[in-house]
Amino acid sequence: MKMMDCKDVTRLMSERYERTLSLRERLSLKVHTAMCIGCTNYGKHMDVLRKAMARLREGQTSDER
């Protein structure tokens, strides 16, 4: 299995919210993020932003009712 670079990993991190990643893609992400603190932090930031947007969306939905 070829080692993914940071560009490929960040692309997959975005895609995992839109589709189911293959086993190979998930394993590649795990291996890369185990060794790369930059991509690990990027993934954490994406999770925080996604949760914040969900809370914002929920707040707007309940205000509109």
DRENLUM-574552 format. One record per atom (N, C-alpha, C, O, CB): residue in three letters; z, x, y. Coordinates in steps of 0.2 Angstrom, whole numbers, plus 5000, padded with zeros to 4 digits. Glycine has a CB too. Layout:
REM DRENLUM-574552
alaZXY...
This chain:
REM DRENLUM-574552
met500050044994met500050005000met500050045006met500450095007met500649955000lys499550035011lys499550075017lys500050055022lys500249995023lys498850065020met500350105025met500850095030met500550065036met500050085039met501250165032met500850005039met500649975044met500850015051met501350045051met500849905045asp500450005056asp500650035062asp500949985067asp500949925065asp500050065066cys501249995072cys501649955076cys501249895079cys501449835079cys501949985082lys500549915080lys500149855083lys500049805078lys500049745079lys499449885085asp499949825071asp499849775066asp500449735065asp500449675063asp499649815060val501049775065val501649735064val501849685069val502049625067val502249785063thr501749705075thr501849655080thr501349595080thr501549535082thr501849685087arg500749605078arg500249545077arg500549505071arg500549445072arg499549575075leu500749535066leu501049495060leu501649455062leu501749395060leu501149535054met502049485066met502649455069met502549385072met502849335072met503049495073ser501949395076ser501749335080ser501449285075ser501549225076ser501249355085glu501049305071glu500649265066glu501149225061glu501049175059glu500149295062arg501749255060arg502149225055arg502449155057arg502749115053arg502749265053tyr502449145064tyr502649075067tyr502049025066tyr502148965067tyr502849085074glu501449045065glu500849005064glu500648995057glu500248945056glu500349035068arg500849035053arg500549025046arg501049065041arg501449105043arg499849055045thr500949055035thr501349085030thr501049155028thr500449155026thr501449045023leu501449205029leu501249275027leu501149285020leu501549255016leu501649325031ser500749325018ser500649345010ser501249385009ser501549415013ser499949375009leu501349395002leu501849435000leu501749505002leu502249535004leu501949434992arg501149525002arg501049595004arg501149605011arg501449655013arg500249615003glu501049555016glu501149565023glu501849565024glu502149595028glu500849505026arg502249515020arg502949515021arg503349585019arg503749605023arg503349455017leu503049615014leu503349675012leu503249735017leu503649775018leu503049695005ser502549735019ser502349785024ser502849775030ser503049825033ser501649775026leu502949715032leu503449705038leu504049735037leu504349765041leu503449635040lys504349715031lys505049745029lys505049815029lys505549845032lys505249715022val504549845026val504549925026val504549955033val504949995034val503949945021his504049925037his503949955043his504549945048his504849995051his503349925047thr504849885048thr505449875052thr506049905050thr506549925054thr505549795053ala506049925043ala506649965041ala506650035044ala507150065044ala506649975033met506050055046met505950125049met505850135056met505850185059met505450165045cys505750075059cys505450075066cys505950035070cys505949965070cys504750055067ile506350065074ile506850025079ile506449985084ile506649935086ile507350075082gly505950005086gly505549975091gly505249905089gly505349855093gly504950015094cys504949905083cys504749845080cys505349795078cys505249735079cys504249855074thr505849825076thr506449785074thr506649745081thr506849685080thr507049825071asn506749785086asn506949755093asn506449705095asn506649655097asn507049805098tyr505749715094tyr505249675096tyr505349605092tyr505349555095tyr504549705095gly505449605086gly505549545082gly506149515084gly506149445084gly505649565074lys506749545086lys507349515088lys507149475095lys507449415096lys507949565089his506849505099his506649475105his506249415105his506349365108his506349525110met505749415100met505349365099met505749305096met505649245098met504749375094asp506249315092asp506649265089asp507049235095asp507149175095asp507149295084val507349275099val507749245105val507349205109val507549145111val508049305109leu506749225111leu506249185115leu506049125112leu506049065115leu505649225117arg505949125105arg505749065102arg506249015102arg506148955103arg505549085095lys506949035101lys507448985101lys507648965108lys507748905109lys508149025098ala507549005113ala507648975120ala507048925122ala507248875125ala507549035125met506448935119met505948885121met506048825117met505948765120met505248915119ala506348825111ala506548765107ala507048725111ala507048665111ala506748785100arg507548765113arg508148725117arg507848695123arg508048645125arg508648775119leu507448735127leu507148705133leu506648645131leu506748595135leu506648765136arg506348645126arg505848595124arg506348525122arg506148475124arg505448605118glu506848545119glu507348485117glu507648455123glu507748395124glu507848515112gly507848495128gly508148475134gly507648435138gly507848385141gly508348535139gln507048455138gln506548415142gln506348345138gln506248295142gln505848455143thr506348345132thr506248285128thr506848235129thr506648175130thr506148305121ser507448255129ser507948215130ser508048185137ser508248135138ser508648245128asp507748225142asp507748205149asp507248145150asp507348105155asp507648265154glu506748155146glu506148105147glu506248035145glu505947995146glu505548135144arg506748035140arg506947965137arg507247915142arg507447865140arg507347975131
